[in-house]
Amino acid sequence: MSRYRSPGAVRRVVSAAAAGALALAGAIALPATTAHADTTAEGDVIANLWEWNWDSIASECTDVLGPAGYGAVQVAPPSESLKQTNYYWWDVYQPYSYDLNSRFGTAAQFANMVSACHTAGVKVYTDAVINHTAAQTGTGYDGTTITSKYDTPDWDPSDYHTSADCPTSDLTIQDYSNLTQVQNCELLGLPDLKTSADNVRSGLAAFLNKQIALGVDGFRVDSAKHIPATDMAAIVAKLNTTTSGAAPYVFDEVYPGSTPQPSDYYGSGDVLDFTYASRMKSAFQGNVSDLSSLESSGILPAANSVSFVTNHDTERNGLDMSYKGGDSYKLANLFELAYKWSTPTIYSSWQWTQSDQAPPNSAGFVTDTDCSGSWNCLDRDTAVVGMVAWHNATGSAAVSDWSTKSSSVIGFGRSGAGFFAVNNGSGAATYTFATGMADGTYANVIDGGASTVTVSGGNASITIPAKDAVAFYNADYTCTVGCDDSGGGGSTGSTVTATFDEYASTTSGTGVYVVGSIDALGAWDTSKAVALSSSGYPVWSGAVSVPTNTSFTYKYIKKDSSGNVTWESNANRAATTTTSALSLDNSWNVADADATDVTFNESATTDLGTNVYVVGSIASLGSWNTSDAIPLSSASYPTWSRLVIVPKSTAFTYKYIKKDSSGSVTWESGTNRSYTTGTSSGYTASDTWK
């Protein structure tokens, strides 16, 4: 599912799925039969590296996914898509052409990524947007220009559903319980392809076959519920076999609703199980003991489904958990890997503060993934990597020896092949479990084998730390990938996410880091300081998992290309965590005691690719240097906003500027604006471009 918003339009909240991407050209090969995942096989875990660029995925396959034993990687839609001013994540669910030059890299980089993943033993599944094309006209990431949303390089107006097929006055879905509207009308204004027509089916299959010819092994079909099941089956029937000679693996996004039903699509592949994710949220935000009845709770059949804890839509709309849930979120993923059911997925993406927020990018093109910065790389977390190995080792062994010790503590085995116990409570818990395992001493995969569990007479006395788990299957397990790595998703203790935003101008080759009194911030060791991302320069940002209910001190430093360190001159900063995420906004050399905040709101219309900044007379506003001007957010366009940290009791002047994609600067007209802060906080400057 995906979302879009037209410029200036009011956001509409709907209860249905959305978005996708389509296709063209393909190699000659034999048609494939319908494929379902083999849930008894080792190596079936899917790493969903959502909106990572192709080079970063290639590296992750080589360095992490392959060595860790992941079976496949799921990647974002590879086709050219809409490129609009704010570079929102949902651009990629508005296809402009079936060219493979996209915001994630070139067609050559895409092909190299597929090859690198195959070399690492990892299959590649792409996100296929084949229900619709783009609702917004403009220019795409490869330069394609569209002036009518019903006339694209690949489709003519006759290839879309019209008023002859859709009964609503504006051709959009108005009633999600009406099957005709759901499948023949436009989802949020996205032009709906007439998939009943054979030429459309062939065109879509050709696009997917082009990817198969490059080595792609399967597809996650976006907005599949908006494609009639018979049409979906007909498209899949036109797909070629993969380069390995197998049928491509297809799994459909069928978002919950009264019609159609997930079972309608079992003939063309598996179906993503939204109910499974909902049950994970209910249990790990409530009682994990409820998971004893998971199989009878309405989840989809294991043989026909793909499970997940969250995805790009549901982490943002609150339907499911997200990385912001800290350790409970990670524990839900560990349970998913431990419990024998359907094909599991592990979701890794970037950290966000607004639902539409773009991935870290340069002029819209996604930059390399930095797992110590603004990305949340759960796939390489020590405990997750350990459980991938555990999952592969236990294979098809049935769940056994279930034990409910409390509402927060459960344990179960896999018929002697492995044992798993989880504690979602706020304090450590010690219990004796019947494990079903042979007597011996086993390595705990959750901490990379740093601790062990002894089984005697089939039983084991296990102490599980708060918000943690213990799992074992082999006495000789040794962590080889992701060791001591929290993946940006938290450590095995009880943690929350602290987001650091520091305004700091720098010279080329110099980066900004945060270092502090706790281990998560390097324990004042500058060699272990946490690197912040410059994607929003001159604001440097990063999210760090820090212990709950903990006071710590911290400071920002700069490191140049030679490793020389410059400390900010103010006193150490201080923060205290609770059980909720926190955000820390700071400005270089402005001490917390001397700081206040001003939220700048500027009403300004812009052209595609142009953004609005604020710059001023004081250092924390760039000292009139346009290169160090502060970028404002367009989330409430045409109002551009940002909270800025400035000194208390200070008079300053400022102005707004616009920068286009080439870096050209336009100043607003008139005299400089002026502002004076006081001794309190929460100041606001509301202006209109002049």
Secondary structure, 3 states (H helix, E strand, C coil): CCCCCCCCCCCCCCCCCCCCCCCCCCCCCCECCCECCCCCCCCCCEEEECCCCHHHHHHHHHHHHHHHCCCEEEECCCCEEECCCCCCHHHHHCEEECCCCECCECHHHHHHHHHHHHHCCCEEEEEECCCECCCCCEEECCCCEECECCECCCCCHHHECCCCCCCCCCCECCCCCCHHHHHHCEECCECEECCCCHHHHHHHHHHHHHHHHCCCCEEEECCHHHCCHHHHHHHHHCCECCCCCCCCEEEECCCCCCCCCHHHHCCCCEEECHHHHHHHHHHHCCCHHHHHHHHHCCCCCHHHEEECCCCCCHHHHCCCCCHHHCHHHHHHHHHHHHCCCCEEEEEEEECCCCCCCCCCEECCEECCCCCCCCEECHHHCHHHHHHHHHHHHHCCCCCEEEEECCCCEEEEECCCCCEEEEECCCCCEEEEEECCCCCEEEECHHHCCCCEEEEECCEEEEEECCCEEEEECCCCCCCCCCCCCCCCCCCCCCEEEEEEEEECCCCCCCEEEEEECCHHHCCCCHHHCEECEEEECCEEEEEEEEECCCEEEEEEEEECCCCCEEECCCCCEEEECCCCCEEEEEECCECHHHEEEEEEEEECCCCCCCEEEEEECCHHHCCCCHHHCEECEEEECCEEEEEEEEECCCEEEEEEEEECCCCCEEECCCCCEEEECCCCCCEEEEEECC
